[in-house]
Amino acid sequence: MSSIQTKLLNLSSDAVLELGCDNTSQPIPTDESMTNPVCLTHAPTLTNGAYIKAIVLGVMGVFSLMANSATILSITKNRRKHHGCSAVYTLILHLSVADLFVSVFCLVGDATWSYTVDWPWGNVPCKLFKFLQMFSLYLSTFVLVLIGVDRFIAVRYPMKSLNTAQRCNRLVLSMWILAFVLSIPQSVIFHVSRGPFIEEFNQCVTHGFYTERWQEQLYTTLSLIFMFILPLTILISTYVSTVITIARSGKTFKTGYVHSNPTNQLAGDVNRRRLMHRAKSKSLRISIVIVAAFIIWWMPYYCMMIIFIFLNPDKHLSEDLQNGIFFFGMSNSLVNPLIYGAFHLWPKRRGPAFRYSSIVQQRTQVSW
């Protein structure tokens, strides 16, 4: 998001530097005053489009805050009740925290910024705000990938699952650190710059930082790789491997069940294997939803990023379409708690078989 917003703001900032004189403009005296006069226009004001954008982002932010807060409270309550939880719940907890950051800094923050039009909060808050925006998005994506890796390990190598608290916390901490490090450039390239207007008008932009166009393209490309292409590759790889493993285990289970002698086999062992297979099969459904949501919500967003950086956006995307894609991408932080809540936090009521399944899952470290 930050890269697209950077380009949007830079376009506005660059455009005002090329404005000509009109009836409301006031020339600035320069050494070339009579040959190349520099003229000022009135500063941008709140438009209907910006007002609607602020409302939409604000509403999305409130709902996202509520959904992710509910997820966090639910997991925290279950952890206290059961004196701990599995790795996947720990990862969902961190995903909800990351999406909570996205809600605050990307949705509510941008809603406020759209309403104020300019940036009235100074240079340090500008750098911190852009850093936290990128950090939130990186963290949300990285934890999502970590969930995919955990599900793959839980199905393929059950005894090496991330359910060990120390191992899980260590990997989560590494994701936080990686997101922090990759977000540092945001605090360097962004700064407050005063626009050439009659009124005082400050904006948080990257204008003037890049000396060559390829520098901005390089940074945006690296952001695209780390935030979308690489995570998507890992997600697809892990979930395809998970599906293959589930399919093979399903065939093995059916074959073993057919050729086994029920009189010589404990019924509990059969039920255990059946429930384990059923628990593993659940990853097939959630994997499809995870990968599909990640692609559907973010693909248009990053396609727009490429257009902004490498093409002329004014000739390819209308402002309404840009805002629509922007809203759609940002809504992913609202969708994530719904996806994981549907699969993990609000299971349907079941009988004793479900309770037995939970015991089996805990013992085999394949909990969902």
C-alpha positions in Angstrom: 0.0 0.0 0.0 2.7 2.4 0.9 4.4 2.2 -2.5 1.2 3.0 -4.3 0.4 5.8 -2.0 3.9 7.0 -2.4 3.4 7.2 -6.2 0.0 8.9 -5.8 1.4 11.5 -3.5 4.5 12.0 -5.7 2.3 12.5 -8.7 0.4 15.2 -6.9 3.6 16.8 -5.6 5.3 16.7 -9.0 2.2 18.0 -10.7 2.1 21.1 -8.6 5.6 22.0 -9.5 4.6 22.2 -13.1 1.5 24.3 -12.7 1.3 27.4 -14.9 -0.2 30.8 -14.0 -3.9 31.5 -14.0 -6.1 34.3 -12.7 -5.6 33.2 -9.1 -1.9 32.6 -9.2 0.8 34.8 -7.8 4.2 34.9 -9.4 7.3 34.3 -7.3 10.1 36.8 -7.9 13.2 34.9 -9.2 16.4 35.8 -10.9 14.6 34.9 -14.2 11.5 36.7 -13.2 10.6 38.1 -16.6 11.6 35.0 -18.6 10.5 32.0 -16.5 8.2 33.2 -13.8 7.3 30.7 -11.1 3.6 30.8 -10.2 1.6 29.7 -7.2 -1.9 28.3 -7.1 -4.3 27.7 -4.2 -3.6 24.6 -2.1 -5.7 21.4 -2.7 -8.9 21.2 -0.6 -11.2 18.4 0.5 -13.1 17.2 -2.5 -16.2 15.0 -2.6 -14.0 12.1 -3.8 -11.6 12.5 -0.9 -14.5 12.8 1.5 -16.1 9.6 0.3 -12.7 7.8 0.4 -12.2 9.0 4.0 -15.7 7.6 5.0 -15.2 4.3 3.3 -11.7 3.8 4.8 -13.0 4.8 8.2 -15.9 2.4 8.1 -13.7 -0.4 6.9 -11.2 0.5 9.7 -13.8 0.3 12.4 -15.2 -3.1 11.3 -11.7 -4.4 10.9 -10.8 -3.2 14.4 -13.9 -4.9 15.8 -13.3 -8.2 13.9 -9.6 -8.5 14.8 -10.2 -7.4 18.4 -12.9 -10.1 18.7 -10.5 -12.7 17.3 -7.7 -11.7 19.7 -10.1 -11.7 22.7 -11.4 -15.1 21.7 -8.0 -16.7 21.4 -6.8 -15.1 24.6 -9.8 -16.4 26.5 -9.3 -19.9 25.1 -5.6 -19.8 26.1 -6.5 -19.0 29.6 -9.2 -21.6 29.8 -7.1 -24.4 28.4 -3.8 -23.1 29.8 -2.2 -22.7 26.4 -3.1 -23.3 22.7 -1.7 -24.9 19.6 0.7 -23.3 17.2 -1.9 -22.4 14.7 -3.9 -20.4 17.3 -0.8 -18.6 18.3 -0.1 -17.7 14.7 -3.7 -16.6 14.2 -3.3 -14.4 17.3 -0.3 -12.7 15.8 -2.0 -12.4 12.4 -4.9 -10.6 14.1 -2.5 -8.3 15.9 -0.8 -7.5 12.5 -4.2 -6.9 10.9 -5.1 -4.7 13.9 -2.1 -2.6 13.0 -3.2 -2.5 9.4 -6.6 -1.3 10.5 -5.2 1.5 12.6 -2.4 2.7 10.4 -3.6 1.8 6.9 -7.3 2.2 7.1 -8.1 4.7 9.9 -4.8 6.5 9.3 -5.4 7.0 5.6 -9.0 7.9 6.3 -7.8 10.7 8.6 -5.2 11.8 6.1 -7.7 11.9 3.2 -9.9 14.1 5.3 -7.2 16.6 6.3 -5.8 16.6 2.7 -2.4 17.9 3.8 0.0 16.5 6.5 -0.1 18.8 9.5 1.7 16.6 12.0 5.4 17.2 11.3 8.4 15.3 9.8 9.0 12.7 12.6 5.3 11.5 12.7 5.4 11.3 8.9 8.4 9.0 8.9 7.0 6.9 11.8 3.5 6.7 10.1 4.9 5.4 6.8 7.2 3.0 8.7 4.3 1.5 10.7 2.1 1.2 7.6 4.7 -0.9 5.8 5.5 -2.8 8.9 1.9 -3.7 9.4 1.5 -5.1 5.9 4.8 -7.0 6.0 3.9 -8.6 9.3 0.5 -9.6 8.2 1.8 -11.3 5.1 4.7 -13.0 6.9 2.5 -14.5 9.6 0.2 -15.7 6.9 3.1 -17.5 5.2 4.2 -18.9 8.6 0.7 -20.4 9.0 1.1 -22.1 5.7 4.5 -23.5 6.7 3.1 -24.7 10.0 0.2 -26.5 8.3 2.6 -28.2 5.9 4.9 -29.4 8.7 2.0 -30.5 10.8 0.7 -32.7 8.0 4.0 -33.8 6.4 6.1 -34.1 9.6 3.7 -34.3 12.6 6.5 -34.9 15.1 8.3 -31.8 14.0 5.3 -29.5 14.2 5.6 -25.9 15.4 3.5 -26.8 18.4 6.6 -26.6 20.6 6.0 -23.2 22.2 9.7 -22.2 22.1 10.0 -23.0 18.4 6.8 -21.3 17.4 7.7 -18.1 19.4 11.1 -18.0 17.9 9.8 -18.2 14.4 7.2 -15.5 15.1 9.8 -13.3 16.6 11.9 -13.7 13.5 8.9 -12.5 11.3 8.5 -9.4 13.5 12.2 -8.6 13.1 12.2 -9.2 9.4 9.1 -7.0 8.9 10.8 -4.3 11.1 14.0 -4.4 9.0 12.3 -4.3 5.6 10.2 -1.3 6.7 13.1 0.8 7.8 13.6 2.4 4.3 10.1 3.9 4.6 11.4 6.1 7.4 14.3 7.2 5.3 12.7 8.1 2.0 9.6 9.8 3.3 9.7 13.3 4.6 7.5 16.4 4.9 7.7 18.8 2.0 6.0 22.1 1.6 4.0 22.5 -1.6 4.4 25.5 -3.9 1.0 27.0 -3.1 -0.3 30.4 -1.9 -1.4 28.9 1.4 0.9 26.9 3.6 0.5 23.2 2.6 2.7 20.4 3.8 2.7 16.8 2.6 4.4 13.5 3.6 6.0 12.5 0.3 9.2 11.0 -1.2 9.5 13.9 -3.6 13.1 14.9 -4.0 14.6 11.8 -2.4 15.1 9.8 -5.6 17.6 11.2 -8.0 16.9 8.8 -10.8 13.6 7.1 -11.8 15.2 3.6 -11.7 15.8 4.0 -8.0 12.2 4.3 -7.2 11.4 1.4 -9.6 14.0 -0.8 -7.9 12.7 -0.1 -4.4 9.1 -0.7 -5.5 10.1 -3.9 -7.3 11.9 -5.2 -4.1 8.8 -4.4 -2.1 6.7 -6.2 -4.6 8.9 -9.3 -4.3 9.1 -9.4 -0.5 5.4 -8.6 0.1 3.7 -10.5 -2.7 5.7 -12.6 -5.1 7.8 -14.5 -2.6 5.1 -15.0 0.0 2.7 -16.2 -2.8 5.3 -18.7 -4.0 5.8 -20.1 -0.6 2.1 -20.3 0.1 1.4 -22.2 -3.1 4.4 -24.5 -2.6 3.5 -25.4 0.9 -0.2 -25.9 0.3 0.3 -27.9 -2.9 2.6 -30.2 -0.9 0.1 -30.3 1.9 -2.7 -31.4 -0.5 -0.5 -34.0 -2.1 0.4 -35.4 1.3 -3.3 -35.5 2.3 -4.3 -37.3 -0.9 -1.6 -39.9 -0.4 -2.5 -40.5 3.3 -6.1 -40.8 2.3 -5.3 -43.6 -0.2 -3.1 -45.3 2.4 -5.9 -45.1 5.0 -8.5 -46.5 2.7 -6.3 -49.3 1.6 -5.2 -50.2 5.1 -8.8 -50.1 6.3 -10.0 -52.5 3.6 -7.2 -55.0 4.0 -7.1 -54.9 7.8 -8.9 -57.5 10.0 -11.4 -55.6 12.2 -11.4 -58.5 14.7 -7.7 -58.0 15.3 -7.6 -54.3 15.3 -8.8 -52.0 18.1 -11.7 -49.9 17.2 -10.1 -47.0 18.9 -7.1 -47.2 16.6 -9.4 -47.2 13.5 -11.2 -44.2 14.8 -8.0 -42.4 15.6 -6.7 -42.9 12.1 -10.0 -41.8 10.6 -10.1 -38.7 12.8 -6.5 -37.8 12.0 -7.2 -38.1 8.3 -10.3 -35.9 8.7 -8.3 -33.3 10.6 -5.6 -33.3 8.0 -8.2 -33.0 5.2 -9.4 -29.8 6.8 -6.2 -28.1 5.6 -7.3 -28.8 2.0 -10.3 -26.5 2.4 -8.6 -23.8 4.3 -5.6 -23.9 2.0 -7.9 -23.1 -1.0 -9.5 -20.2 0.9 -6.1 -18.8 2.1 -4.4 -18.9 -1.3 -7.5 -17.7 -3.2 -8.0 -14.8 -0.7 -4.4 -13.8 -0.9 -4.4 -13.8 -4.7 -7.9 -12.2 -5.2 -7.4 -9.4 -2.7 -3.8 -8.5 -3.5 -3.3 -9.3 -7.2 -5.3 -6.2 -8.5 -3.5 -4.1 -5.9 0.0 -5.0 -7.0 -0.9 -4.8 -10.7 -1.9 -1.3 -10.0 1.4 -0.7 -8.3 3.3 -1.9 -11.4 1.2 0.4 -13.6 1.9 3.4 -11.3 5.6 2.8 -11.3 6.4 1.6 -14.9 3.5 3.1 -16.9 1.5 6.3 -17.0 -1.4 5.8 -14.6 -3.4 8.8 -16.0 -3.8 6.9 -19.3 -4.7 3.5 -17.8 -6.6 3.9 -14.5 -9.3 6.3 -13.6 -9.3 7.7 -10.0 -12.5 5.8 -9.1 -10.9 2.6 -10.3 -7.8 3.3 -8.3 -9.8 3.9 -5.2 -11.8 0.8 -5.7 -8.7 -1.4 -6.1 -7.2 0.4 -3.1 -10.3 -0.3 -0.9 -10.4 -3.9 -2.1 -6.8 -4.6 -1.2 -7.1 -3.0 2.2 -10.2 -5.0 3.0 -8.0 -8.1 3.3 -7.3 -7.2 6.9 -11.1 -7.5 7.5 -11.4 -10.8 5.6 -8.6 -12.6 7.4 -10.3 -12.8 10.8 -13.5 -14.0 9.1 -11.6 -16.7 7.3 -9.8 -18.0 10.3 -12.8 -17.5 12.6 -14.9 -19.6 10.3 -12.4 -22.5 10.4 -11.0 -22.2 13.9 -12.8 -20.0 16.3 -16.5 -20.8 15.8 -16.7 -24.5 15.1 -20.1 -26.1 14.9 -21.3 -28.0 17.9 -20.6 -31.7 17.7 -21.0 -34.7 19.9 -18.6 -37.0 21.7 -16.8 -37.9 18.4 -15.6 -34.3 18.1 -14.3 -34.3 21.7 -12.5 -37.5 20.9 -11.1 -35.9 17.7 -9.8 -33.0 19.7 -7.9 -35.4 22.0 -6.4 -37.2 19.1 -5.3 -34.0 17.4 -3.6 -32.8 20.6 -1.7 -36.1 20.9 -0.6 -36.1 17.3 0.1 -32.4 17.2 -2.3 -31.9 14.2 -4.7 -29.5 15.9 -6.9 -27.1 13.9 
